[in-house]
Amino acid sequence: CKQACPSMVVCLVTWAAFSTAFVLSLAEESHPGKVWIDVGGVSVDEVKTGVDVTIRWDYFVSEDDGYAWGYMKVDGSVADTITGNTKATGSFEYKIPEKLCGKRAQVHFCSGSPPRKTKHACKQSSEVKIMGDCKASADLQKEPQPARTTATTTLAFALRELGPLELSSRGRRWNPQRGPLQGPADNVGTAGPPSPDGNFSVAFVTAWLGKLPSYIEEFAASAEEAGATFFIFHTHAESTPSRKNVHFRHMPLDELASRLFDIEAIRTAYAKPKDAFTALVHEVYAEDNPAKGNDLKPLYGALFEKELQSFTHWGWTDLDTIWGNLKNFLTPSLLSSYDVISAPDGARPALYLSGQLTVFKNAPLWRRFFEGCIEGKGRLNYGGCYTEGFLSEANVMYDEKVAMWFAALRQVRIWVDFSMILIGKRWTTLSSRHLHRRDGQLLAITDGTGRGLPSVDIERANVHLHNMQNKSDCFSEFGEGFSYVCVPFDESRDDAYGIAYEIDPAAGLRLWPSPLRLANQNEVEFALLHLHRDKSGFKFDRSTSLDGDWTCYKDGVAGNIECKGEKLDASEKKYEFLIPNIVHFVLTDRDTRFFDWPCYVAIKSAWERLRPSELLVHVLDGVEPATAGDWWKEARKYITSVIPYPRSVVPRSLNGVMVHHPAFIGDFRRMQVLYEWGGIYMDTDALSLRSFDDLRRWKAVFGRQGSEEMRVTVGLMMFEKRSSLAADLLTKMKKAYNGVWGIHAGHVLDEVMGQGKLPDGVAVLGHSTGFFASSWLAADFFELMEETNWIDWNRCWSLHLYNSQTKNYTKDPRMCRDDARYSNGDLCIGLRMATDMEQVYNLVDRGLPVMNAELEQQFEERRGQQSAEYEIPVMHTLDTVHDTLEL
């Protein structure tokens, strides 16, 4: 050709080849880069929104051109995804989105074959100016503002991978010149031994100044069945309720002074004779200064050490509380894992030690954690020394404002959960006026729609947390330093619930989804009701019994709470998860793809870790894996039922494009299954690591994957039955379908989850503490194979193998046994967590197949056979196939 036409740039082989090559030629001549935006065959450096363009590239790393994926970036951050995993043809059609209006964007495109970075290349175009009616675009595409943290905080964010918030620089530190200091190197000790039945035991303490409140009978009656022991030390001599597990002790101020004087750190700090010290206690803790009693809370472990010695944990609380069943909230796992557990009521967007429910391990450190002094920016009364401030007449608010600093600076593990306590505004948010206390459970009655349930996107909340840069002025009226750290706040609900925070000295501040606990479809369970500002309007009908069940009603106008004793139907008390424990897998290939060992482990680990009521495999046309089907036979042991479904349940084509690829058929069938059945959908390369029960209290659960996109993705999803969200997603998927990988599935889901306020009751997990620790980008996955301690699998629910991308490197599981490069990598560590890998190795050693050239040929032949057998065959090509019948 070159000899015949030496002046031409390209060879004119066919007209189609000429047209494609000619456009490429023009583009290359006018643009020297490796990737560019083409409009009408010409490279451009500016383009309007809404215009259809062609993204072109001219670098191919693998022999078969491989795959391509790319993004639009603005200032180095991903602003839009052009395509996920599509065939690397050298061009891709793309419409410039409105949200890029007024930006200077670059195309970032990768092409080649994963997983090694040497097998694919990524290039960037020069900057392109995006023009258009940007004001209108801004109105249409307005990004939701992040939740506020104070009256002046409104932060924009770019979703990116940040990890836990580093807490090493907190603005406050121990003052080594002011009193003793204990930390993890000191003799912290452990909590006392569990009781003979193996359970932990918790004792709550309240020191009350003056007469007991009018609602003390209600407090005591509810506390009796709470699953803990209560000690109420009161300074006023009076008759008290007589209740099992609730112990009232008259403690005159002379006794309080004596107990305080016996604490060495306090006696040393004041250096006064005992008589002078006692007189000061009488003055400061007089009955007309009741709020001052809160400043005693950090001292409870030392003040009442004798009374608490037989308990594994001690805690503080208030009397304006009505109790539920604590054992449903303070679980053995939680009590054994953390030094401090606290449940703020969500009214303040800050981490602090709740005055109503904070629990400590009954160890030496926590009986004297108030010792020492802290220094740093912000107001620090009395030099930051608790022992010098608790005898001021003013309420220094050491319990909720400062005690967290004294606890967290000890470098220990602390759990702060905003979803345990019911307060007035939360009661209203849940569209509830009624409250039941039944068989010891405290239940807010809802309309059953899920309105008012919290929703959370862990990754977005983490970005907000980082953007606040360790702010500590969330209690704005008190100024900087009166909070340990500010946290995201859901302004639409005026609440901080839905998230729990883990303070870990090794990892920093980590966020976890914390759903409300459901008793059944219409009831939300709480650990306690904090009367707070409603206590003056609280009334119990004393003509009815405090013993047994109660019903309460909250007046929506006056805010008064009226309760009475009333027998409730015991049949309503069954605990119910919104998401059923049914696991679904979907097979769509009609035995044209190898059901290999990762598929076997996916099913086996789901059965063993999730303990589902049913494990269902939905099979296209009932065609089960038979070609090299040994792994399927092994997996059958764990399958409750194989559910055949006809090809007709998924449309033959949508929008003029065939739904032909097995993955595309699966995209639609899994949403149908989740809507019809509810439960947990898993790809056949998603391995289960632990129980999902904590997640089944949400209405729907998704996960973000790693990498630059941080996209909400579809490889593992959870829904309640007949979910309106699932139905909405299925409709949007059908409208978006164009035959390109990912556009109608992951892209639609990510778009719906990114449109602002999440639907009520929806959780989106973070990538490194969720379902997808790695990304589908094979380079990321290869790091997972080789690196160690990159991922902490104990914090994840699932391990996703992205088998379509990585199967060449995971074809033989014995790599985790025999290959030193990978045996100690995070991938193999995760696999050993998911299942007994020795059993998997033994199955391979016994002769169960791994992929090889002979098997590849068998499956290639099988694909040809099923093309002849079925009217609508499945096709493994990524090429767009138009439906000629519809056209």
ABEGO torsion letter per residue (X at the ends): XAAABAABABBBABAAAAAAAAAAAAAAAABABABBBBBGGBBBABBBBGBBBBBBBABBABAAGEBBBBBBBBGGBBABBABBBBBBAGBBBBBBBAAABGBBBBBBBBBEBOABAAABBBBBBBBBBBBEBAAAAAAAABBBBBBBABAABBBBBBBBBAEBBBAABAGBBBBAABEBBBBAABBAEBBBBBBAAGBBBBBBBBBBBEBBBAAAAAAAAAAAAAGBBBBBBBABBBBBBBBBGBBBBBBBAAAAAAAAAABAAAAAAAGBBAAAAAAAAAAAABAABAAAAAAAAAAAAAAAAAAAAABABBBBBBABBBBBBAAAABBAAAAAABABBBBBAGABBBBBBBAABBBBBBBAAAAAAABEBBBEBEBBBGGGBAAAAAABABBAGAAAAAAAAAAAAAGBBBBBBAAABBBAAAAAAAGBABBBBBGGBBBBBBAGAGBGBBBBBAAAAAAAAAAAGGBAAABAAAEBGABABBBBBBAAAGBABGBBBBBBAAAEBBBBBBBBBBABAABBBBABBBAEAAAAABBBBAABBABEBBBBBBBAAAGBBBBBBBBBBAAAABBBBABBBBBBBBBAAGGABBBBAAAAAAAAAAAAAAGBABBBBBBBGGBBBABGAAAAAAAAAABABBBBBBAAABBABBGGBBBABAAAAAAAAAAAAAAAAEEBBBBAABBBABBAAAAAABABBBBBBBEAAGBBBAABBBBBBGBAAAAAAAAAAAAABAGBBGAABAAAAAAAAAAEBBBBGBBBBBAAABABABBABAAAAAAAAABBGABBAAABABBBAGAAAAAAAAABAAAAAABAAAAABAAAAAAAAABBAAAAAAAAAAGBBBBBAAAAAAAAAAAAAAAAABABBBBABABBBBBAAAX
